[in-house]
Amino acid sequence: MEQKVNTSTLRDSAIMRWSALGVIALTMMAAYYVNDVMAPLQTMLQENLGWDGSEYGFYTGAYSFLNVFLLMLIWGGLIMDRFGVRFTGKLATILMVVGTLMEYYGMNYMGGSNTIIMGYKSDVLMCAAGYAIFGVGAETAGITVTKIIARWFRGKEMALAMGIQVALARIGSQAAYSLAIPIAKRFEITTPVLIGLVLLVVGMISFFVFAVMDKKLDAQESAMDDTDEEKFSFADVKNIITNRGFWLISILCVLFYSCIFPFQKFASALMITKYGIDPDFAGTIVGLPALGALLLTPIFGGLIDRKGKSASIMMLGAAILIGVHFTYAIPSIDSWVIAVALMILLGIAFSLVPSAMWPAVAKIFPVRQLGTAYALIFFIQNIGLWGIPTLMGYVQEHYCVVGVNENGAALYNYTLPMIIFGALATASFIVAYLLLRADKKYGYGLELPNIKK
């Protein structure tokens, strides 16, 4: 009697693939908390540790320094496509823990030091070095998780899954923005970072759990000869970088995220200085886009899975950003109600574009190239995440200082920085339009649904 072959795998079970998503999402929640936890503390860093605007900008830009100048993200993508997501993800989580430990040490044991090393105070340099190492781990974890979802949800609810992962990660961001200042005031300025370190250790353990599940999926697909992944070769890099869609999505990515993350790093001070919002609540307001992403990204992802229109949605998100940033730039508009409304709109844009962008990459490239494609895109994005905060710190310190507060911390006028963010948003809209035209010409399928019936 012929034995029946089981043709189902873990990814075919809704319970198992969504469980896998939940496990890796926990890792990213911890990463997003640590990434954003220092942003609400800018004023306190000036008051308690004596960091000026340029030093804060240097620290913030350090996140992407190694990724940009040592090409760490590109190496991470190549390692992933060569050695797999399990090895790469474990390495990434370890780097995040080590980097955050360095940040905590720099703030807790070197804080307020006047020792100058390479032109920077030793505590600033230590924290920046730690943040740079954390940035390598966090960005590598990001491309690893994105490729994991593309694999586990291939032909299924991919945009919804990516949207939910982003939404859950935003819980970490929202917690950072909402709790950093109250915790720092109640305990010490280093306590929010210490909490992040503990969360990252939990996230690291969580990813090691996922690795067991993914190894079982590998075994199942190998037994069925259903991996559909040819071995990656370095010739694939040429195929990626000569693809017009790659460059359009990469440029859109760097422009769009340069309007979001660097802005949020300075937005708490903007809320306090221009709109007169209490410092205890400023971080909560800046965290509204993360809260919006939590609620809306899964909804938009589900719509894209069923209806498509990814390129059109990217254009819509960029258009919203243009209105938000240029409105923030108008000096006469200083109502806290408008500030909150604009943050809510920012959250909508923040939900629209990622829910459309990341699944779109999986339509343009085969699975074997996805790790390197995502890595190259993240690398280009990191150029913006390094350059824009550094630029903004310089612009603030040299062109925007209008006085000091009662504690001696600088007060800034944010009109010029917001005009710069508005210009970046305008450029992102133009690139999204070009991507829509390229989709019609080359047939990427970006306007088509993700779920295959």
N, C-alpha and C positions, 0 to 999 in steps of 0.2 A: 504494500500500500504506500502511495506517494505521500511524503510528509509535507504539510503545509508550511510555507516559509512566512515568517512574520515580517511584514513590510513597513511596520510603523516604528517610529523612533521617539525619543523624548520630546523632540520639537513638534511632533504631531499631536502630543497631548497638551491641551490648553492649560491644564493645571501645572504641568511641569515647565512649559516655556514661560508662563507668567511667574512661576515661582523662581525660576532662574533670573528673570528680570528683577524681581524684588530683592534678591540677594545682592546682585551687582549694584542696584540702585542705592543700597545702604552705603556702599563704599563711596559712591559719588556724592551722596548727601554730606558725608563727613568732609570730603574734599572741598565742596562748595562752601561749607561753613568756614573752614580755615582760610580759603581764598578771600572771603569778604569780611572777616572778623575785624581786620585792622582799619577798614574804611571809615566806620563811624567814629574811630578814636583819633582822627587826625588832630583835632583841637587839643585833646588831652595829651597827645604825644608832644605837641609844642609846649604845653604847660608843664608836664611832668618830666619829660626827658630832654626838652630843649631842641626838638627837631624843627627846622624851618621848612618852608614850602619846597625848596629845591631838594632837601634831604628826603622829605616824604615822597616827592616825585621820583627820586632815584630809587628808593626802596620799592615803590609800587611798580616801576618799570623793570626792576630786577627779576620779576616773575618770568619774563620772557627772554632774559638776557642769554642764558645758556642755550635755550631753544633756537634762538636766532643766530648767535655768533659761533656756536660750536655745532650747530645743525643737529642738536640732540633729538628733536622730534623726527627728523628724517631718518636718523639711525634707528629710532624707536619703531617707526613704521616698517623699515626693512627687516629689523629683528622679528617683528610680529609676523610678517608674511613668511619669514624663513623658519622661525621656531615656534610660532603659534601664540594664541592669545593667553594661554595659561601662564607660560613662562614670563611673557611681557607684562601681564597684569600683576603678577606677584612682585616683579622687580619694581614696577611703578608704585605699588602701595608701600613698599619698603622705603623708597626714595622720599615719598611724602612724609612718612613718619620721621625720618632723619632730618629733613629740611625744617619741619615744624619744631623739632627739638632744638635745633640751632637758633631758630627765632626766639623761642622761649628763653634759652640761655642768654642770648644777646640782650633781651629786654630785662630779664630778672637779675642777672649777675654783672652786666656791663652797662646797664642803663644810666644815662647822665654822665658818662665818661667824657673827658675832654681830650683823651688821647686821639691823635690824628693819624690815620693810616691811609695812604694813597689819596689824600685830600678829603677824607670823610672821617667822622667820629667813629671810634671802634665799635660802639653798639649799633650804629646805623649800618656799618659795613657787615657786621656779623648777621644782623637781621636780614639784610639784602642778600647775603650769600645763602642763608637758609631758605629764603623765599625763592631764590633762583633754583635751588635743588628741588624744593617743593614743586615749583612750576614745571620742571622736567617730568616729575612723577605724575602730577595732576593732568598735564596735557597728554602724556602717554596713556594714562588711564582713560582719558576721554576718548582717544581714538580706539583703544582696546574695547571699551564698552560699546562704542558705536559699531565696530565690526562684529562684536558678539551678537548684538541685536539684529544686524543685517543677516547674520547666519541663522539664528534661532527663529526669526520671524520671516524668512524668505518666502514670498508668495502668500503671506498671511497679513496680519495687522501691523505691518512694519512702521508706518508713520505714527499710528496710535501708540505702539510700544516705545518708539523714540520720544514721542511727546510725553508719555507718562514718566519715562526715565528723567527727562529734563525737568518735569514738574516736581517729581520727588526730590531731585537735587536742589531745586529752588527752595524747598523747605529748609535746607541747610543755610542757604543765603538769607532767607527771611529771618531765621533764628539769629544769625550773626548780626544783621542790621538792627533787629529789635532788642536784643539782649546784651550786646557788647558794652554799651555805655552804662546801663543800670548795674551790670555785674562788676564792671571796672570801678564804679563809684562805691559799690557795696563792699568789695574786697580790695583787689589791687588791679592796676592796669594790665598786668600780665595774666590775670586769671582767665579772661576769655580765650587767650591763646592756649593755656594749659588745658582747658576743656576741649579745645579743638584737637590737641595732641591725643587725649584719651579717646575721642571719637574716631580718630584716624586708626588707632590700634584696633578698635572694634571693626572698622571698615576693612582693615587688612585681613583680619581673621575671617570676615564675611567672604572676601574674594577667594580665600583658600578653600572655603566650603564650596563655592561655585565651581572651582577647578575640578572637584571630584565629579560634579554633574556633567561638566563639559567633556571630561575624559570618557565617561560612559557613552555620551552621544557620539564621540569619535569612534568608539569601538562598534557601536550599532551601525553607523554609516559605512564603516570600512567593511563590515560583514555583508552589507547589502550592495557594496560598490556604488554608493550613492553620495559620495563626497562632492561631486561636481567641481572640485577644486584641483586644477592642474598646479604643479609645483611652480611657485613664483621664480622668475628669473630676472636678472638685472636689466634685460632688454625691455621688460615691461615698464621700467621707469621712462624710457623714451616714448613709449606709446601713451603714457599718461600725460607727459608734459607737452606733447604735440597735439593734444586734444583741446579744441577750442572751448568745449564745455568746462573742462578743468579750470582754465584760466578765468573764465567768467564767474564761476562759482567761487573760486579762490579770492578774486578781487572783491566780489560782493561780500564774502565772509569777512575779510579784513576791514572793509569800510563799515559794514553793519555793526560788527562787534566793537569797533573803535568808537562808535556812537553810544554804546551801552556800558560796557565794563569800565573803561576809563572815566566816563561821566559819573558812574556811581561812586567811584573812589573819592570824588570831590563833591558829590552832591549833598552830603550831610552838612558840610560847611556852607554850601550855597543856601540850604534851607534855613540855617541859623542866621547867616549874615544878611541875606536879602529879604527873606520872608518872615523873619522874627519868630521862627518856630523854636519851641523849647528844646534844648539839646537832648533831653531824655526821650523826646518823641521824634526827633529829626531822623534818626536811623530807621525807625519804624516806617516813616513815610518813604524814605529811599528804598526800603525793602518791598514796597508795594508792587513794583514790576515782578519781583520773584513770586509774590503771592498771586498776582495775575497769571503768571506762567503756570503756577500750580493748578489753577482752576481751568484755564483756557487752552493750554497746549494739548492736553489729551482730546479736547473737543475738536480743535482744529485738525489734529492728527487723524482722528476718526473720519472727519469729512474728507480729508485729502485721500485717505485709503479708499473711500467709496466713490468720490466725485472727481478727484484729480485737481487740476488747476494749480500745480505747485508754483510755476513761474509767475503766474498772475498774482498769487498770494504774496510772493516775495516782493513784488512791486507795491502792493497795498501796504505791507509792513513798512517799507522804506518811505512811502509817502507820509505815513503817520509820524515817523521820526522827524521828517522835515518840519512839520507843523509844531511838534513838541519843542525842539531845540531852538527854533527861531522865536517862538513865543517866550521861552525862558530868557532869551537874549534882550527882550524889550525892557529897558530900565523902568518905565512907568508902571509896568505890571508887577506889583509886589504883594498881591493878595495871597494869603496862605491857601485859600480855597482853590484858586487857580493852580497853585503849585501842586496841590494834591491831585486835582483833575488831570493835570499834565502827566503826573507819575502813573496814573491809571492808564492813560492812553499809551504811555511808554510800555507798560506791561502788556497791552494788547499787541503792539508791534513786536515785543519781545517773544510773544507766543506764536505769532503768525509765521515769522521768517524761519526760525529753527525747525518748526514742525514740517515745513516744506523743503528746507534746504538739505538736511542730512539724508532723508530717504532719496532725494534726487540724485545724490552721488552714487547710490547703489544701482540706479538705473543707467548711469553713464558708463560704469566700469564693471567688469566681471569680478566675481568673488575673490579670485586669487590676487587681484590688484587693489582690493579695497583698503587694506591696511596701509599700503604705501600712498594711495590716493588721499586718504583721510590725513595721513601724516604730513604730506606736502601742503595740503590745504591748511591744516592747523599751524604748520610752520609759517606760512604766509600771514595767517591771522596773528601769530605771535609777533611778527614785525610791527604790526599796529599796536598790539598790547604792550610792547616795549616802548615804541617810539612816541605814541600819543601821550601816555602819562608823563614821560620825561619832558616832552614839549610843553604840556600843560603846567607842569611844575615850574619850568623856566618862565613861561608867560606870566603865571601868577606872581612869581617873585619879582619880576623885572618890570611888569606893565600894569599890574592890577592891585597893588597894595594901596589901601586908602586910609590906613590907621592901625591901631592896636586895641585889643580889648583890655578889661581891667586886670587880666592876668598876664598881659604882655604878649599875647599871641596875635599874629598879624590878622587883619581883616582885609578881605579882597572884594573887588568889583568883578563880577563874573560875566559881564557883557561880551568881552572879547573871546573868552573860552567857549561860550555858548554859540557865538557866530561860527567859530571853527567847527564845533560839533554839527551845526546846521549844514555847513558846506560839505562835510563828510556824508551826511545823510542824503543830500542832493546827489552826490556822486554815486551813492549806493542805488538810488532809484534809477539812474541812467544805466548802470550796469545790469540791474534786474530786467530792464526793458530789452537790452541787448541779448540777455539770456533767453528771453521769451522768443525773440526773433531767431536765435540760433536753434532753439528747440524745433521750430517750424521747418527750418532748413535741413537740419541733420537728423531729425526724428528720434530724439532721445526718449520721448514719451513722458516728458515732465508734466504735461497737461492731462495725462491719462491716470485712471485710478491705480492704486498699488495692489489691491486685492485681485487676484486672478480667479475668475469664476470658472 
